[in-house]
Structures are given as C-alpha cells and as structure tokens.
Amino acid sequence: NANWFLGDYSKTVSYEKKSQDLFKTIINQPGVSKWMLFNDLNIGQAYLEYDLDSSYHYLSQGYDATRHNKFWRPFALAMLGDCLIRRGDHETAFKYLRESIARAAENGDYIVQAEASIVLSRFFKTTQKPDSSIYYAKKGLSAANSIEYQLGIYKNSKLLAEEYEQLNVKEALHYWKIYDSLNERMYGAKKVQDLQKTLA
C-alpha cells in the first residue's frame, strides 16, 4: 500500500475500509473471507500509529478469527503483541510475540519473524536493556536476510546500529552502512516521487 509506505496511515485505513465494504457485497464468493481477514489485520496495523483503541479492536478480531488458521496466526499474534506493548500490557504482549516468532519459524515465515523481533528489540531498547534489544534485532535481521526482506533488514540494522554506538563503534558502523544503503534505496527522493505519482 503506497499510502502506508508514505506514512499516511489514516488514508490507508480509509482505503482498506472501502475495500471491506466492497468485499461485503460478494461475501459468499470463494476466498473473500480470507481477504477480509487480511484487511482487518491491515487496518489494525495502520491504526497502531495513531489510534490504539481502534487498533486493539481490529487486531483482537484478527486474533479471534485466526485461532485455527496456521498461516495467519503468527501475523495476528505479532500485531496484537505490538499493540499490547504500546498499551502497557507487557506480559501478554511478550507471550504473543514469542509465540508469533515460534509459529512463524514453523511456517518458514521469515517476514513475521523479522517484524515480531523488531517489536521486542524496540521495546528493550526503550527500557535500556541493550543485550536483549541486540539479541532480538539480530534474530530479526537473520530472518530478514534469509529472504532479502528489505524493510526487515532496514529496521533491524537501524536498531543494531543505535545499540552498538555505545558498545562497539566498529559494529555500529557496519550496521549503519547497511541501514544507509537501504534508506536511500527505499526512501530516497526518487522513490518517494514515484510513489506520489502513483497516488496522483
């Protein structure tokens, strides 16, 4: 979603909700319920950035809907875990995020492994526990590298660079180089202009 990539989360929610309304008109068609679940999770993820109550509402629905869905369960757990960390329910959040990583590993889902690791690393960074933050960022970076998942490499390398600045300058420089290279490729002026043209 180009709007999400550009950080326009409210517009992302608006378009996802319009998509849901269209899906409701063909609810009995094969595969539609799966796409509606996907949209609910995307809406909850976008709301994370500016409305935690709405995010919790949609992500809780996704959590309930994926209880017996092996494919989507790790993603639902990761997103709800992220929401709960932001809401202050750390104990439940850790449980969901660790379960997300384990289930994603069973599925061979490196994207969810990378994203759930980012959430945990970021939390431990903010609570000044660098060893734990580095552990999860390395775990996330390894998963992201497995499939060249650029956004996962970008986020995890930034976390590692920031943590290592006070611990090991050589390591910090290594991860900053990875981050800077991806930052230009993903968020450089040309990339943003291309996306803005797409939305025009």
N, C-alpha and C positions, 0 to 999 in steps of 0.2 A: 504494500500500500504506500504510494508516494507521499500521501499526507502524513502518515505515521513517520516515515523516514525523515521528513522535513520538520517533524516536531509539532505538527498541527493535530493534536490529539482529539480536540473537540470535533473537528471536521471528520476525522477518522471514525469517531463514534456515530456521527450523523449518517455517513455513507453506509456503515455496517448495519445500522438500524433500518435504513431504506431497503437494504438487501434482505434483511429479515422479513420485512413486510411483503416483499415480492415472493419470497420462499413460502410464506403462509398461504399464498394463493395456489400453490402446487404441492401442498404438504404431503399428499398421498403418492407423489411420484417417487420412484426408487432413488435412494441416495440423498434425498432432500434433507432428511432429519440429521444426517451426518454433517451437512454443510451448515445447518442451523446451529448445531453444537459448536462447530468451528467458529461461527460468527459470534456466538455468546462469549466464548473464551477470548476472542479478539477484542470485543467491546470491553470486557472486564480488564484486559491488559491495558487498553488505551486509557480507561478511567483511572488506572493506577497513578497516572501522572498529575491528576488534578481533582479527583473526587473519590476518596477511599470508600465511602459508604456505598456508592453506586458500583464501584469495582468489586467490593465484597459481595454485593447482591448477585452480580452476574457470575463471578467466579465460584460462588457457593453453588449456584445452579449447575455450573460445569462440573464441579466436584461430585455432586449427586448423580449427574447424568452419566458419568464415566466409571461408576463403581465396578462395572463388569466389562469395561472396554479397555483391553490391554494396550491398544495403540495410543489412545488419547489420555489415559490415566496419568502418565508421567508429566505431561504438559499441564494438565489441570492441577496436579499437586504442586508443581513448581510455581505456577501463577498465584494460586491461593496462598502458598507459603510466603511469597513476596509480599502480598497484600497484608498478611497477618503480621509480618515483621514490621511493616510500616505502621500498623495499628497498635503495636506493642505486645502482641501475644507471641512472644519469642519461643516459648516451649512448644506450642503446637506448630509454629512455623518451622522450627528445626526438624521436627518429626516428619512433616510433609516434604520438606526439601530433601532430606536424606533418603526418604522413601522414593522420591522422584528420581534422584540420581541412580539408585539401585535398580529401579524398574526400567529406567531408560537404558541402563547398561545391558540389562537382559534383552531389551528390544534392539540393541545396536543403534539407539537413537543418540547420536553424538551432539546434536543441536540442543536437546533438552538437558543433557549432562552439562554442556558448557554454560547454558543460561542459569540453571539452578546453582551451579558452582559460583557464578558471578554474584548472585544474591547473597550467598553465605559469605563470600570473600568481602563483599562490600560492607556487610554488617560487622564483621570482625575488624575491618579497617576503622569504621566509625567508633567502635568500642575499644580501640587501641590494643588489639591483640594481633600483632603482625605475623606471628608464627602461623596462627590459624588462617589469617587472611591469605598469606602466601600459599599455604597448603591447598586451599580451595581454588585460588587463582591458577595455580599450576595444574591442578586437576582439570579445571575448565579449559585451559589453554591446550592441554594434551588432547582433550576430546575435540576441540575446535580444529586443531591441526590435522586430526585424523581424516577429516573430510574437507579441509581448506574452507571452513566456515568463517568467512572474513569478519563478520560482526562479532562472533565469539572470540576470535583472535584479537581483534581491536580492543574489546572491553577488558579481557583478561590481561593482555600485555600492559595496558594502562595501569591497572591495579597493581601489577607486579612492579612496574617502573616506580610508581609512587611509594610503595612499601620499601623497596630496596634503596631508595635515595638516602635513608638514614642508616642503612645497614651495610650496603656493599655498592659503591659507586659504579664499579665495573659492570655488575649485574644490572643496575638501574639503567645504565647507558645502553646495554644490549636490548632491554625491553622497550626503552624509549625509541630506539631506531625502528623496531617493529611497528610500534604504535604510530610514529610519524609517517612512515611509508603508507600505512593503511589509511590514516587520516586524510592524506592528500588524495588518495585514490577514491575514497568513499564520500568525503565531504568537501573536496576541493571545489573551487568556483565553477568549473565546467560541469561537474556532476550536479551541483545544485541548480545551475541554469538549465540543464537538460530536464531535470525533474519538474522545474517550474514551467517549462514549455509543454510538458506532458499534461499538466493540470490546466493550462491556459485554454 
